[in-house]
């Protein structure tokens, strides 16, 4: 699990699971389900889903519904 630190100047917490971790997971796993990505990053499934959803809104990843699962892939921008 990632340590959560504080920026010494602003006092704000640093992001516990940065988007780069999710991009790296998708580069290494290629297309994967939410649970596999969560395990790779070291976070719970809900955290992974929320981060992946926000990356999808930003156009960095895309999802496909297959049965009851979502399959996540990098967009061409993020490759």
C-alpha positions in Angstrom: 0.0 0.0 0.0 1.3 3.4 -0.9 2.2 5.9 1.9 0.4 9.1 1.9 2.6 12.0 2.5 2.2 15.8 2.9 3.7 18.5 0.8 5.9 20.4 3.2 5.1 23.8 1.7 1.3 23.6 1.2 0.5 21.0 3.8 -1.7 19.2 1.3 -1.6 15.4 1.2 0.0 13.9 -1.9 -2.2 11.6 -4.0 -2.1 8.1 -2.6 -2.6 6.4 -6.0 -1.5 8.6 -8.8 -2.9 8.2 -12.3 0.6 7.1 -13.5 0.2 3.9 -11.5 -3.0 3.1 -13.4 -1.5 4.0 -16.8 1.5 1.7 -15.9 -0.8 -1.1 -14.9 -2.6 -0.9 -18.3 0.7 -0.7 -20.2 1.9 -3.9 -18.5 -1.4 -5.8 -18.3 -2.7 -4.5 -21.6 -6.4 -4.6 -21.4 -7.7 -5.7 -18.0 -10.6 -5.8 -15.6 -11.0 -3.4 -12.6 -10.0 -6.1 -10.1 -6.8 -7.0 -11.9 -5.8 -3.3 -12.1 -6.6 -2.8 -8.4 -4.4 -5.7 -7.5 -1.5 -4.4 -9.6 -1.8 -0.9 -8.1 -2.3 -2.2 -4.6 -5.7 -0.4 -3.9 -9.2 -1.7 -3.4 -11.5 -2.3 -6.4 -13.7 0.8 -5.6 -10.7 3.1 -5.6 -9.5 1.6 -8.9 -12.9 2.0 -10.5 -13.2 5.7 -9.4 -9.7 6.5 -10.7 -10.2 4.6 -14.0 -13.6 6.3 -14.5 -11.9 9.7 -14.0 -9.1 8.7 -16.5 -11.9 7.7 -18.9 -13.5 11.1 -18.6 -10.1 12.7 -19.3 -9.8 10.6 -22.5 -6.8 8.6 -21.3 -8.5 5.2 -21.0 -11.6 3.6 -22.3 -13.8 0.8 -21.1 -15.9 -1.9 -22.7 -18.6 -3.8 -20.9 -18.2 -7.5 -21.2 -20.8 -9.4 -19.3 -20.9 -7.9 -15.9 -17.3 -6.7 -16.0 -15.6 -3.6 -17.4 -12.5 -4.2 -19.5 -10.2 -1.1 -19.4 -7.7 -0.1 -22.2 -5.4 2.8 -22.8 -6.5 5.2 -25.5 -4.1 5.9 -28.4 -3.2 9.2 -26.6 -1.8 7.3 -23.6 0.1 4.7 -25.4 
